[in-house]
Amino acid sequence: MGDTGTASTWAAFEAAEPAFATTVRERFGQYTHHALATVRKDGSPRLSGIEADFRWDELWLGMMPNSRKALDLRRDGRFALLANPGSGTDMGGGDVRISGRAVEITDPAALERYAQAVGMPLPFHVFRVEVTEVVRTVVEGDDLVVRTWSPGRRVRTIRRGTDDSPPREAS
């Protein structure tokens, strides 16, 4: 579910790689509901639906009180968030995933500010995302192209053909 080392804010990712961040944000904006992977108490994965909220230069995850995914994140903040792939097989601009750690917001004033901004009454859980990896996979011509970013590194692009030749790193 992504690197558990260095993490970054969404704003830092946008500043480091503005074009890639725009592509990722637009991809998430195509649909309201996405898929969130969390870690259950026994260590197995849990997959849940969720809405991702880009607001105030941050990525936020809001959840119903005491939902399983919220309890998972309280115990172990690691997650992976997959943009809704959409209908059919075209993937609406690529397969996009954000991994990182979710940090719960507990300050009453911050929670109230968020609740007012989204127009939902409290109580609910709100987590701010610390990004450890962003990945976009897309088909370009005959190549499968995988772009990845992690804090402190530039975007890395790997291209794979439809044959058995090794992947190529783009410069």
N, C-alpha and C positions, 0 to 999 in steps of 0.2 A: 504494500500500500504506500509505496514511496519511501524516500530516504527519511530517516528520523534524525538526521544531523541538522545542518544549518537550515533555518527557515527564514522566510521573507514575508513582508506584508504585500498585499495586492498592489498598493501604490508603488512599492519598490520594484516589483516586477514590471509594472507599466512604465516606470522611468527607465529601467534597464533595457527593455525590449518592447517599445511602444507598438510597433506594427504587429508583432506576435500577440501581445496582450489584446489589441483591438480585435484581431481575428478570433481569439478564444472567447472574448466577451460577447461578440456578435453571434458566435455559434451557440452559446448558452441562451442568448436572447431570442432565438428562434422558437423556443418552446418554454412553457412555464415549469413543467415537471421534469425532473432529472432523477438519476439513480445514485444513491449514497451507499458506500460500503463502509461499515464500521466493524469493530472487533468485539465479539461477544465475550462474556465472562470466561467461557471455557477456551477462548482463543480462536474459535471458528469465525468465519466471516458472516456478517448479516448484511443483506441488501434491502434497502428501503427507498421509497419514493420521497422526493424533497423538492422544494423550490430554492433556488440559489438567488441571493439578493446582492447586487452590486450597488453600494451606496456609500457616500462619504469616502471615496477612494479605498474602500475595503470590500471584502467578500464576506457575507454573513449567511449563516444558516439558522433559521428559526424553526422551533419544534414544539409540539404540544407538550403540556406538563407531563413529566414522567413517562414519556414515550420510550420504547425500547432503545431507539437510536440515540436519544438524549442521554439515557443512562449509560449506554455503551461509551459515548464520548466523554462523559464525566469521569468514567473509570480509566479510559484509555483514549486519548484525543486523536489518535491516528485515524485517517480516513482516506478514501478515494471518492471523487465526485465525477461521474460520467455524464456528459451532456446527452440529453434525449436524442437518440439516433434518428428519430422521425420515422416516417412511413416508407415503405419500399426498401430498396437497396442502395439508393444514392447517398445516404448518410448526410444529406443537407449541408455539405461543406466540410465533411470530415468527421472523424471520431475524435472527440476532445475530452481530456481527463485532467483534473487537478488533484494532486495529492498533497497531504500536509497534516497539520495538527489543528484541531479545533479548540479554541480557548473560550470557556464560558464567561459570559458577561454577567456579573452579579451585582454591580453597582445599581441601586434603585433609580438614580437619576438617568443613567445611561439606558437602562431598560425602558423607562418611561419615554425617553426621547425616541428610541427605536419604535416602541409601540405606537406613538403618535405619528411617526413618519410612515409606517406601514398601514395604519388605520385598523389595528387589531387590539382588542383589550387584553391586558395582562390577566392571568399569568400565562407565560410560555417561556421556553428556554431560548436563548440567543447565544450563538457561538460566532466569534470572529475567527476567520481562517488565517492561519500562518502557512504559507505556501512552501512546499519542499520540492515540488516537481510539477511541470506543466508539459503535457504531451498532446500533439495533434498528429493523427494519421490520416492520410488522404491519398487517393489514387490520382496520379498525374501521368497521362499517357499510358505507357506500359509499366510504369513504376509505382510501387507502393512507397510513399515518402513519409518518414517518421521524423517529426521535429520535436526536440525536447529542450527544456530549460530547467535549470536548478540554480538556486542562489549562488552568486559568485562566479557563474559560468555564462558564457554566451550561448545562444541557441546552437544546437548541434543538429545537423540534418543527415539522415541516413536514407539512401535509396536502395530499393531491392527490385530486381527484375522478376519476370515470371519464370525464368529458368533457374537452374541450380547454382548459378554463379554467386560468389559471396557478396554481401551488402557493400555498398560504396559510400564513403563519407563525403558529402559535398563540402566544398571549401567556401 
